[in-house]
Amino acid sequence: MATTPFFVLSPNTVLSIIGLIHGPDDTVPTPAEDWHKATVDVVIPALNEESNIAICLASLLKQTRRPTRIILVDDGSTDKTIEYAHTFADQNKMELIVIPRKEPIGKTPTLKRQSREFDSDVEFILDGDTVLESENYIERVVEELYKGVGIASACGTILPLRDRDRHAMIDTAPLQQFLAAKPEASIYPKVGWMRHLQRGITNLYRDVLYFYLQKFVYHGQMVFFGSILNPVGCAVAYRRDRLKTIIFDHYEPLLGDDLTNSEDIFIGFALNDNGFRNIQLTDVYARSQEPEVGRVPHQLYLWSSSFLQSCYYFNELMRSPFKAFKRYLHQRRERREIGAEIASKRKIQEQYRQPFGMDYTLKYGRPIGWVLFMSAVEKIAFPAAMTIMIILKLWEPLAITLLAETAVSVSILAIIARGHRLEYFLKGILVTPLRYAVILFDLITIGRFATDLWIFRNRRWRK
């Protein structure tokens, strides 16, 4: 989900503030293709999702834009995921294609195979533990996906799936009908209070983190650069041909299915490296089940290590700030040669227009490379700085730093949480210890990445 597992007054935060002040590209887009005519396949990767598959499918029933096909790829489940999916689909006359596997092979092969074996214009990936809260979610992401040929992925705002969200869905007619047929189904997981408490802690932390990142940091990046580093992979629409040709046809001969420990991050970086954009909408929402607090470190490791692994693979993109002046001179020379008047008369107008291809990135970098470079600096510098202060027993400077940073971060959080300012201010304070624990945990990820890279020379990075 997040390429940085914490939110601080950092270089990237400053970039977002500059972006919000600067404002978006004011070009009025004239799309070359009609998004209404696009065919959409929903692909649901699932592994042991018997508690979630019915509510996931129920959220598709409410969508204003119905997909052409719904494809459930069961990755070797040992529970009743397929049985419950068939029952729900039959009850609601939902055409469901189920692709069963005998054993898990991962999400990356799923994306690859569906991009090659089906012919839709849009491949919409919806994880089996995710529900679309906004009824126009698919409609909006497909609409925005077709605003320009340079847009390759689009996702909405993702928040944690809470108990109250499950209860609200259970009260709907389709799920009541399903539960009548399958009364044993655990749509509301029957677990003890301790496990509910553990998931509640994760939801609290992730709610604050996701809200801050998506409503402020990512939003500022979108305004400034027209893209974010990578889409949120649990509910994202891809242009299928981009996914097939740019990602799998190019990288499979080089890496196979080892597209880092989180394929969504690698895909987003690769699209940026080729001059395409990953956009995020702030007006539609999906909710995804978060792990219990004991499983959070493993998930954080996957996300954080994938970020570092992707930095390794796309180092030319990360070095974009050092090519900024060269890019400026090139663009200035290009404007003189083609003339501003000719450019303004193009029939197809697109915001944040830039040349495609890795060769351009190699020579001139990309504007979004600033975000990647700053994120890499934060990822390494922040935990290192905290560790040095602890080792040197600089308790007073450390305390002042943490208090000042906490005050700034929760204040920004309260400012952007219109209508819920006091709630998010208090939540921000409550999760502060978790934030700093996560920052220090990143040292483990950095150490393991360095070991893989320089000692064991292990590149088999795959979730």
For each residue, the residues with C-beta under 8 A, 3 or more apart:
1: 158 210 232 233 234 303
2: 5 209 210 213 303
3: 229 230 265 303 307 375
4: 7 10 12 307 375 378 379
5: 2 209 300 303 304 438 439 441 442
6: 209 382 435 436 438 439
7: 4 13 209 212 213 217 409 413 435
8: 13 378 382 405 408 409
9: 13 14 405 408 409 412
10: 4 13 14 374 378 382
11: 14 15 374 377 378
12: 4 15 16 217 221 371 374 375 378
13: 7 8 9 10 16 17 216 217 412
14: 9 10 11 17 18
15: 11 12 18 19 220 221 224 370 371 374
16: 12 13 19 20 216 217 218 219 220 221 224
17: 13 14 20 21 220
18: 14 15 21 22 220 224
19: 15 16 22 220 221 222 223 224 225
20: 16 17 23 219 220 223 224
21: 17 18
22: 18 19 223 224
23: 20 26 223
24: 222 223 226 351
25: 226 351 352
26: 23
27: 349 350 351 353
28: 349
29: 147 148 349 350 351
30: 347 348 349 350
31: 34 35 146 147 148 348
32: 149 348
33: 37 38 146
34: 31 37 38 146
35: 31 38 142 143 145 146
36:
37: 33 34
38: 33 34 35 121 122 142 145 146
39: 68 119 120 121 122
40: 65 67 68 120 121 122 124 138 142 237
41: 67 68 69 70 71 114 118 120 122 123 124 240
42: 60 67 69 70 71 124 126 138
43: 71 73 110 111 114 123 124 125 126
44: 53 56 57 70 71 72 73 126 127 128
45: 73 75 107 110 111 125 127 128
46: 49 53 72 73 74 75 77 81 85 127 128
47: 74 75 76 77 81 104 128
48: 77 78 79 81
49: 46 52 53 56 77 79 81 128 129
50: 53 77 79 80 81 84 185 186
51: 185 186 187 189
52: 49 55 56 128 129 130 131 187 289
53: 44 46 49 50 56 57 72 81 84 85 88 128
54: 57 58 84 85 88 175 178 185 187
55: 52 58 59 131 166 169 170 175 187
56: 44 49 52 53 59 60 126 127 128 129 130 131
57: 44 53 54 60 61 70 85 88 89 92 94 96
58: 54 55 61 62 88 131 169 172 174 175 178
59: 55 56 62 63 131 132 133 169
60: 42 56 57 63 67 70 94 126 132
61: 57 58 92 94 174
62: 58 59 132 135
63: 59 60 66 67 132 135 136 137 138 139
64: 135 136 138 139
65: 40 136 138 139 142
66: 63
67: 40 41 42 60 63 70 124 138
68: 39 40 41 120
69: 41 42 95 97 118 120
70: 41 42 44 57 60 67 89 94 95 96 97
71: 41 42 43 44 96 97 98 99 114 118
72: 44 46 53 82 85 96 97 98 99 128
73: 43 44 45 46 99 101 110 114
74: 46 47 77 81 82 85 98 99 100 101
75: 45 46 47 101 104 105 106 107 110
76: 47 101 102 103 104 105
77: 46 47 48 49 50 74 81 82
78: 48
79: 48 49 50
80: 50 83 84 185
81: 46 47 48 49 50 53 74 77 84 85 128
82: 72 74 77 85 86 98 100
83: 80 86 87
84: 50 53 54 80 81 87 88 178 182 185
85: 46 53 54 57 72 74 81 82 88 89 96 98
86: 82 83 89 90 96 98
87: 83 84 90 91 178 181 182
88: 53 54 57 58 84 85 91 92 94 174 178
89: 57 70 85 86 92 94 95 96
90: 86 87 93 94
91: 87 88 174 177 178 181
92: 57 61 88 89 174 177
93: 90
94: 57 60 61 70 88 89 90
95: 69 70 89
96: 57 70 71 72 85 86 89
97: 69 70 71 72
98: 71 72 74 82 85 86
99: 71 72 73 74
100: 74 82
101: 73 74 75 76 104 105
102: 76
103: 76
104: 47 75 76 101
105: 75 76 101 109 110 257
106: 75 109 110 257 462 463
107: 45 75 110 111 263 463
108: 111 112 257 259 263 462 463
109: 105 106 112 113 257
110: 43 45 73 75 105 106 107 113 114
111: 43 45 107 108 114 115 123 125 243 248 263 267
112: 108 109 115 116 247 248 252 257
113: 109 110 116 117
114: 41 43 71 73 110 111 117 118 123
115: 111 112 118 123 238 240 243 244 247 248
116: 112 113 244 248
117: 113 114
118: 41 69 71 114 115 123 240
119: 39 240
120: 39 40 41 68 69 123 240
121: 38 39 40 239 240 241
122: 38 39 40 41 142 145 237 238 239 240
123: 41 43 111 114 115 118 120 237 238 239 240 243
124: 40 41 42 43 67 138 141 142 235 236 237 238
125: 43 45 111 233 234 235 236 237 238
126: 42 43 44 56 60 130 132 234 235
127: 44 45 46 56 130 233 234 235 288
128: 44 45 46 47 49 52 53 56 72 81
129: 49 52 56 161 234 288 289
130: 52 56 126 127 158 161 234 235 286 287 288 289
131: 52 55 56 58 59 161 165 169 286 287 288
132: 59 60 62 63 126 135 137 138 235 286
133: 59 137 159 165 285 286 287
134: 137 140 156 283 284 285 286
135: 62 63 64 132
136: 63 64 65 139 140 284
137: 63 132 133 134 140 141 156 235 284 285 286
138: 40 42 63 64 65 67 124 132 141 142 237
139: 63 64 65 136 142 143
140: 134 136 137 143 144 156 281 283 284
141: 124 137 138 144 145 154 155 156 236 237 281 284
142: 35 38 40 65 122 124 138 139 145 146 154 237
143: 35 139 140 146 147
144: 140 141 147 151 154 279 281
145: 35 38 122 141 142 151 153 154 237 239 279
146: 31 33 34 35 38 142 143 151
147: 29 31 143 144 151 350 351
148: 29 31 151 277 350 351 352 353
149: 32 348 350
150: 275 276 277 350 352 353 354 356
151: 144 145 146 147 148 154 239 276 277 279
152: 238 239 242 243 246 271 276 277 278
153: 145 231 236 237 238 239 242 267 268 271 276 277 278 279
154: 141 142 144 145 151 231 236 237 278 279 280 281
155: 141 158 231 232 233 235 236 237 278 279 280 281
156: 134 137 140 141 235 280 281 282 283 284 285 286
157: 210 214 215 280 281 282 284 285 286
158: 1 130 155 210 214 232 234 235 285 286 287 288
159: 133 206 207 210 211 285 286 287 288
160: 202 203 206 207 210 287 288 289 290
161: 129 130 131 165 166 287 288 289 290
162: 165 166 203 287
163: 166 167 188 196
164: 167 168
165: 131 133 161 162 168 169 287
166: 55 161 162 163 169 170 187 188
167: 163 164 170 171 188
168: 164 165 171 172
169: 55 58 59 131 165 166 172 175 187
170: 55 166 167 175 176 179 187 188
171: 167 168 175 176
172: 58 168 169 175 176
173: 176 177
174: 58 61 88 91 92 177 178
175: 54 55 58 169 170 171 172 178 179 187
176: 170 171 172 173 179 180
177: 91 92 173 174 180 181
178: 54 58 84 87 88 91 174 175 181 182 185
179: 170 175 176 182 183 185 187
180: 176 177 183
181: 87 91 177 178
182: 84 87 178 179 185
183: 179 180
184:
185: 50 51 54 80 84 178 179 182
186: 50 51 189 190
187: 51 52 54 55 166 169 170 175 179
188: 163 166 167 170
189: 51 186 195
190: 186
191: 195 196
192: 195 196
193: 196 197
194: 197 198
195: 189 191 192 198 199 292
196: 163 191 192 193 199 200
197: 193 194 200 201
198: 194 195 201 202 292 293 294
199: 195 196 202 203 290 291 292 293
200: 196 197 203 204
201: 197 198 204 205 293 434
202: 160 198 199 205 206 290 291 292 293 296
203: 160 162 199 200 206 207 290
204: 200 201 207 208 427 430 431
205: 201 202 208 209 296 431 434 435
206: 159 160 202 203 209 210 290
207: 159 160 203 204 210 211 427
208: 204 205 211 212 413 424 427 428 431
209: 2 5 6 7 205 206 212 213 431 435
210: 1 2 157 158 159 160 206 207 213 214
211: 159 207 208 214 215 413 416 417 424
212: 7 208 209 215 216 217 409 412 413 416
213: 2 7 209 210 216 217 218
214: 157 158 210 211 217 218 219 280 282
215: 157 211 212 218 219 282 416 417
216: 13 16 212 213 219 220 412 413 416
217: 7 12 13 16 212 213 214 220 221
218: 16 213 214 215 221 222 228 280
219: 16 20 214 215 216 222 223 280 282
220: 15 16 17 18 19 20 216 217 223 224
221: 12 15 16 19 217 218 224 225 227 228 229 368 371
222: 19 24 218 219 225 226 227 228 279 280
223: 19 20 22 23 24 219 220
224: 15 16 18 19 20 22 220 221 367
225: 19 221 222 352 367 368 370 371
226: 24 25 222 277 279 351 352
227: 221 222 272 277 278 279 352 368
228: 218 221 222 231 268 278 279 280 368 371
229: 3 221 265 268 269 272 278 368 371 372 375
230: 3 233 264 265 266 267 268 269 278
231: 153 154 155 228 236 238 264 267 268 278 280
232: 1 155 158 235 236 264 280
233: 1 125 127 155 230 236 262 263 264 267
234: 1 125 126 127 129 130 158 286 288
235: 124 125 126 127 130 132 137 155 156 158 232 286 288
236: 124 125 141 153 154 155 231 232 233 264
237: 40 122 123 124 125 138 141 142 145 153 154 155
238: 115 122 123 124 125 152 153 231 242 243 267
239: 121 122 123 145 151 152 153 242 243
240: 41 115 118 119 120 121 122 123 243 244
241: 121 244 245
242: 152 153 238 239 245 246 247 271 276
243: 111 115 123 152 238 239 240 246 247 248 267
244: 115 116 240 241 247 248 249
245: 241 242 248 249 250
246: 152 242 243 249 250 270 271 274 276
247: 112 115 242 243 244 250 251 259 267 270 271
248: 111 112 115 116 243 244 245 251 252
249: 244 245 246 252
250: 245 246 247 253 254
251: 247 248 254 255 259 270
252: 112 248 249 255 256 257
253: 250
254: 250 251
255: 251 252 258 259 459
256: 252
257: 105 106 108 109 112 252 462
258: 255 459 460 461 462
259: 108 247 251 255 263 266 267 461 462
260: 263 265 266 305 306 309 310 313 461 462 463
261: 301 302 303 305 306 309 461 462 463
262: 233 265 266 302 303 306 463
263: 107 108 111 233 259 260 266 267 463
264: 230 231 232 233 236 267 268
265: 3 229 230 260 262 268 269 303 306 307 310
266: 230 259 260 262 263 269 270 306 309 310 313
267: 111 153 230 231 233 238 243 247 259 263 264 270 271
268: 153 228 229 230 231 264 265 271 272 278
269: 229 230 265 266 272 273 310 313 314 317 372
270: 246 247 251 266 267 273 274 314
271: 152 153 242 246 247 267 268 274 276 277 278
272: 227 229 268 269 275 276 277 278 314 317 366 368 369 372
273: 269 270 314 316 317 358 361 366
274: 246 270 271 356 357 358 361
275: 150 272 354 355 356 357 360 361 366
276: 150 151 152 153 242 246 271 272 356
277: 148 150 151 152 153 226 227 271 272 352 368
278: 152 153 154 155 227 228 229 230 231 268 271 272
279: 144 145 151 153 154 155 222 226 227 228
280: 154 155 156 157 214 218 219 222 228 231 232
281: 140 141 144 154 155 156 157 284
282: 156 157 214 215 219
283: 134 140 156
284: 134 136 137 140 141 156 157 281
285: 133 134 137 156 157 158 159
286: 130 131 132 133 134 137 156 157 158 159 234 235
287: 130 131 133 158 159 160 161 162 165
288: 127 129 130 131 158 159 160 161 234 235
289: 52 129 130 160 161
290: 160 161 199 202 203 206
291: 199 202 294 295 296 298 299
292: 195 198 199 202 295 296
293: 198 199 201 202 296
294: 198 291 297
295: 291 292 298 299
296: 202 205 291 292 293 299 300
297: 294 300 301 441
298: 291 295 301 302
299: 291 295 296 302 303
300: 5 296 297 303 304 438 441 442 445
301: 261 297 298 304 305 444 445 448
302: 261 262 298 299 305 306 463
303: 1 2 3 5 261 262 265 299 300 306 307
304: 5 300 301 307 308 379 442 445
305: 260 261 301 302 308 309 445 448 449 461
306: 260 261 262 265 266 302 303 309 310 461 463
307: 3 4 265 303 304 310 311 375 376 379
308: 304 305 311 312 376 379 445 446 449
309: 260 261 266 305 306 312 313 449 461
310: 260 265 266 269 306 307 313 314
311: 307 308 314 315 318 372 376
312: 308 309 315 453
313: 260 266 269 309 310
314: 269 270 272 273 310 311 317 318 372
315: 311 312 318 319
316: 273 319 320 358 361 362 365
317: 269 272 273 314 320 361 365 366 368 369 372
318: 311 314 315 369 372 373 376
319: 315 316 322 323 365 369 373
320: 316 317 323 324 327 361 365 366 367 368 369 370 372 373
321: 324 365 369 370 373
322: 319 365
323: 319 320 326 327 363 364 365 369
324: 320 321 327 328 365 370
325: 328 329
326: 323 329 330 363 364
327: 320 323 324 330 331 364 365
328: 324 325 331 332
329: 325 326 332 333
330: 326 327 333 334 363 364
331: 327 328 334 335
332: 328 329 335 336
333: 329 330 336 337
334: 330 331 337 338
335: 331 332 338 339 340 343
336: 332 333 339
337: 333 334
338: 334 335 342 343
339: 335 336 342 343
340: 335 343 344
341: 344 345
342: 338 339 345 346
343: 335 338 339 340 346
344: 340 341
345: 341 342
346: 342 343 349
347: 30
348: 30 31 32 149
349: 27 28 29 30 346
350: 27 29 30 147 148 149 150 353
351: 24 25 27 29 147 148 226
352: 25 148 150 225 226 227 277
353: 27 148 150 350
354: 150 275 360 366 367
355: 275 360
356: 150 274 275 276 360
357: 274 275 360 361
358: 273 274 316 361 362
359: 362 363
360: 275 354 355 356 357 363 364
361: 273 274 275 316 317 320 357 358 364 365 366 369
362: 316 358 359
363: 323 326 330 359 360
364: 323 326 327 330 360 361
365: 316 317 319 320 321 322 323 324 327 361 369
366: 272 273 275 317 320 354 361 369
367: 224 225 320 354 370
368: 221 225 227 228 229 272 277 317 320 371 372
369: 272 317 318 319 320 321 323 361 365 366 372 373
370: 15 225 320 321 324 367 373 374
371: 12 15 221 225 228 229 368 374 375
372: 229 269 272 311 314 317 318 320 368 369 375 376
373: 318 319 320 321 369 370 376 377
374: 10 11 12 15 370 371 377 378
375: 3 4 12 229 307 371 372 378 379
376: 307 308 311 318 372 373 379 380
377: 11 373 374 380 381
378: 4 8 10 11 12 374 375 381 382
379: 4 304 307 308 375 376 382 383 442 446
380: 376 377 383 384 446
381: 377 378 384 385
382: 6 8 10 378 379 385 386 439 442
383: 379 380 386 387 439 440 442 443 446
384: 380 381 387 388 443
385: 381 382 388 389
386: 382 383 389 390 398 436 439 440
387: 383 384 390 391 440 443
388: 384 385 391 392 394
389: 385 386 392 394 397 398 401
390: 386 387 393 394 398
391: 387 388
392: 388 389
393: 390
394: 388 389 390 397 398
395: 398 399
396: 399 400
397: 389 394 400 401
398: 386 389 390 394 395 401 402
399: 395 396 402 403
400: 396 397 403 404
401: 389 397 398 404 405
402: 398 399 405 406 436
403: 399 400 406 407
404: 400 401 407 408
405: 8 9 401 402 408 409
406: 402 403 409 410 428 429 432
407: 403 404 410 411
408: 8 9 404 405 411 412
409: 7 8 9 212 405 406 412 413 428
410: 406 407 413 414 425 428 429 432
411: 407 408 414 415 425
412: 9 13 212 216 408 409 415 416
413: 7 208 211 212 216 409 410 416 417 424 425 427 428
414: 410 411 417 421 422 424 425 428
415: 411 412 421
416: 211 212 215 216 412 413
417: 211 215 413 414 420 421 423 424 425
418: 421
419:
420: 417 423 424
421: 414 415 417 418 424 425
422: 414 425 426
423: 417 420 426 427
424: 208 211 413 414 417 420 421 427 428
425: 410 411 413 414 417 421 422 428 429
426: 422 423 429 430
427: 204 207 208 413 423 424 430 431
428: 208 406 409 410 413 414 424 425 431 432
429: 406 410 425 426 432
430: 204 426 427
431: 204 205 208 209 427 428 434 435
432: 406 410 428 429 435 436
433: 436 437
434: 201 205 431 437 438
435: 6 7 205 209 431 432 438 439
436: 6 386 402 432 433 439 440
437: 433 434 440 441
438: 5 6 300 434 435 441 442
439: 5 6 382 383 386 435 436 442
440: 383 386 387 436 437 443
441: 5 297 300 437 438 444 445
442: 5 300 304 379 382 383 438 439 445 446
443: 383 384 387 440 446 447
444: 301 441 447 448
445: 300 301 304 305 308 441 442 448 449
446: 308 379 380 383 442 443 449 450
447: 443 444 450 451
448: 301 305 444 445 451 452
449: 305 308 309 445 446 452 453
450: 446 447 453 454 455
451: 447 448 454 455 456
452: 448 449 455 456 457 458 459 461
453: 312 449 450 457
454: 450 451 457
455: 450 451 452
456: 451 452
457: 452 453 454
458: 452 461
459: 255 258 452
460: 258
461: 258 259 260 261 305 306 309 452 458
462: 106 108 257 258 259 260 261
463: 106 107 108 260 261 262 263 302 306
